[in-house]
Amino acid sequence: MTERVAHASLALESAMRDVADEIDRQFELLLPIPADPRARLYAAMRHAAIGGGKRLRPLLTFATARLFAVDPGCTARAATAVECIHVYSLIHDDLPAMDDDDVRRGKPTVHRAYDEATAILAGDCLHALAFEILAHPATHADPFVRAELVADLARAAGPAGMAGGQMMDLMAEQSSFDLATVTRCQALKTGALISCAVEAGAILGRIPPDARTGLRGYARDIGLAFQIADDILDVEGDEDAAGKKLRKDEAAGKETFLTLLGLDRAREQARLLVEQAIAHLHAYGEEADLLRDIARYTLERDR
């Protein structure tokens, strides 16, 4: 058992490095700095997008697409589009009007490294770039597949997904949320894009919606487990390892999984969610081991 865990850990570390390198390569290709007055905007986009971060969402797209033997080049483009939305959300989340953070991924936030106006535009442009990538024939030869990718990412990013969850999170500073409301908030704010990352791999593989039930259950459960682990890290983590400011929720007086459940119950709930996520993959064999390793990683990470 110990050897298997060690092997799984090494396999996950290798996959994370490979995906991180590939996503950086994609952004290098997509964001060359032009020799005109837009140079500062492109530099800000590159500052946010290249280097650092867990690249969890792209990794999930790669791991899911691998189940269905999807062309790696197509997977890389879809994964980069999902990461574009994630990075844009971080840029805007860090702005003074939102969380007002100074550090992200171990370096100054975009509005600190540049300025607020440039940060807003950089986020806007990464949002637009995501859909430009997905709509391009290089992402998939079938226009119906491309359209489904676009529609699914739009839903995950909008008011019924990440942005809606962010609005709920802002309201949490003024309201007292119960466990059901916190769960709903985080399922939208964090879980929607994680689910989209998994769904993208299945869409690329032309898997019909009614055959994605297990993958959707997996994504839903690791999304919640990830957020519970994030709440624990916010209290117990090291800011240098995390690469960002911690203990913000406590300072803002927000209800979280940790404040509502307590540390021990929160840990146990996260563990149960990971076990449940892995159980959703029962229809798959060794080809889904990377997805299983990612689920376990949600509890072990330090950032």
N, C-alpha and C positions, 0 to 999 in steps of 0.2 A: 504493500500500500504506500509506504514512504517513497519508494522508487517511482511509483506512478505519479504521486503528487509532485515530486521534484521534476519529473519529465514534463508534466503538464505545465508547471510553472515556467520551465525553460522554453517550452513551445509557445506559451503566451508571450513571454518577454520577446522572443524572436519575432513573432507576428506583430507585436506592438511597434517594434523598431522598424520593421519593413513597411508597415502602413504609415507610420509617421514620416518616414523618408519619402514615400510615394506621394503623400499629401503635400509635403513641402515642395516636391518636384512639380506637382501640378500647379501650385500657386506661383512658383517661379516662372512657369510657362505662361500662365494666364495674366500675370501682373508685371510685365516689363515696364520700367519707368520711362515715360515718354519725355522727349526733349522739348517740352512746352510747359505752360503755366500749370498744367495738371500734375506735374511731377510730385508736388507735396502730397496730393491726394493719394496717388499710387504708393508713395512711400509709407503713408499712414496705414493703408490697407495691408501692405506687406509687413509692417511692424506688428499688426494684430494677428495676421494669418500664418506667418511663417515662423516655425520654431516654437517649442514649448507646448504644453497641453497634453492631455492624455490621449487625444484622438480616439476616444471611446466610440463615438458615433460612426466614424468611418470604419473602424475595426469591426463593428457590428455588421455594417453593410458588406464588407469583404467576407466575414465569417458566414453570413447567410447566403450570399451569392455563391460561395464555394459549394454549398449543398447541391446546387443545381448546375454546376459546371459553366457558370457565366464567364464570358471573356473578361480577363482581368482589366483590360483597357476600358471597357464599358463600366465595370465596377468602380474603377478609380474615378471616373468622371461623376458618377452618381454619388459616390462617397464624398467627393470634394464639394458637390452642391450642398449636401447636408451640412458639411462643416462650414461652408459659407454662411448658412443661416445661424449656426451656433456662434460663430465668431462675431457676426453682426450683432447678435443679441448681447454678447459680452461687452462689446464696445458701448452700446447704448445703456446697458445695465450699470456700467461704471460711471456714467455721466453724473455731474452734480445734481441734476434734477431727479436722479434715481438713487443709486447707492453711494455716489460720490466717493469712489475708490481711487487710490493712487497707484496700486500695484496689481498686476494681473500676469499670471504665468511667469512670475519672477522678474518682471521688467515694468517700467512705468506704463500706466494705462494710456490709451491713445490721446485722450484729451489733455493729459499731463505732458506727454512727449511732444505733442503738436499744439492743438487748441481745441476748444469745444466745437466750433463750427466745422473744422476739418474732421473731427471724430464723428460728428453726425453724418457728414457726407460719406465718410469711409464706411460706416455701417450701412447707409442707404445703398451704396454701390455694391457691397458684398451681398446684400439681399437681392438686388437685381441680377448680379452675376450668377447666383444659384440657379435661377430660372433660365437664364441664357444658356448655361451649361446643359441643363436637362433637355431643353428644346432642340439642341443641336443634333443632327443625324449621327455624329460620332459617338453619342451616348448610347444609341440603339438604332438599328435600321428600321424598326417598326414604329411608325408614328403613333400608333395606339399605345404602345408601351411608354413612349416619351410623354404622351398626354397624361397617362395615369401617374407617372412619376411626378409631373408638375402639379397635378391636382392634389396628390397625397401630401407633398411637401407644403403646398399652400395651406391646406387644412391644418397641418401640424404647426405651422408658424403663426397662424392668425388668431382671431378671437376665440375660436373653439379649441385652440391649442396653446402654444407657448406664450403668445402675447396676452391671451385671456388669463392664463395662470399668473403672469407677471402683474396684471392688474389686481387680481385677487391678493397677491403678495403685498402690493402697495397698501391695499385696504386692511391688511392684517395689522398694520401699525395703528389703526384707528378702531379696530374691532377685536373681540375675543372669539377666536375660531375654535370650534369643537373638533374632535378627531376626524369626523366625516368631512368637514370643510377643509381641514388641512390636507387630508388625503386627496380630495378633489383638486385643490390648488396645485399640489405637487405633481399629480397625474397629468395636469395640463402644462405647468411651467417646465418641468423636467422630463416627464414621461412621454409627452407627445412626440418630441423630436427623437427620443430613443426608439420609440415604436416605429417612427417613420424610417429610421436607419435600417431597422430589421426588415420592414415592409419593402423597402427599395430593393433589397437583394432578391426577395421573392418575386417582385414585379419584373425585374430584369430576367429572372428565370422563367417568366410566363406562367407562374403558378396562379391558378384561379383563386379568387377571394375566399371561396368556401373551403379551400384546402390550406388556408393559412392560419387556421384557428389555433393550432399549437404554438406557432411562432408568435402570434399576437399575445397569447397568454404568457409566453416566456418574456416578451418585451415589456408587458405591463408589470410583471412581478419584479424584474430586475430594475425597472425604472423607479419603483417605490423603494426597493432595497437600496439602490444607489442614493436616493434622497435621505433615507434614514441614516445611512453611513455618513453622508455629508453633514447632517445635523450633529452627529457624534463628533466628527472631525472639527466642526466649528467650535466645539467646546473643549475637546481634548487634543486637537492637532497642533502641529508646530507650523508657524507662519512661514518659516524659511522653506520647509519641505512642501507646504501647500502652494507657495508662490503667490499668496494673496492674503489680504487681511481676514482674520478670523474673529469669532465672537460678536459678529454684527447683529445677529438675530436677538441675542440676549440684550444687547444695548438698545435695540429698537423696541424691545418689549413684545416681540412676536411669539405667538404660540407655535411650537414645532412638535414633531413626533417625540422629541426628547422631553420637552416640558410637559407634554400630555401623558406620556407613557412611563417616563423615568428611564434611566440609563439601562438597567438590566432588562426591562421589558422591551425596550427599543432594540437592543442587541438581539434578543430572542426573536422578535418579529422580523428583523432583517434576515436572520438565519433561516427562518421558516419560509420567507419569500424566495430566497435563493434555492432552497430545496424544491419548492413548488415550481419555480422557473425551470429547473433542470428536469423535473418530472414531465413538463409540457413537451420535452424533446424526445419522448419515449419512442416515437415513430422513426427516429433517425439512429443510425449507428455511429461508428467512429468518426464519420465525416462531420458530426456535430460536436466533436470534443472541444473545438475552439470556443464555440458558444457556451459550452458548459464551464470551461475555464474562465471565460469572461464573467459569468454569473458569480463564480467563487471570488473572483478578483474584487467585486464590488465591496466585499467585506474586509479585504486585506489591504486596500490601498491606503496611502498616507497623504494623498493630495487629490 
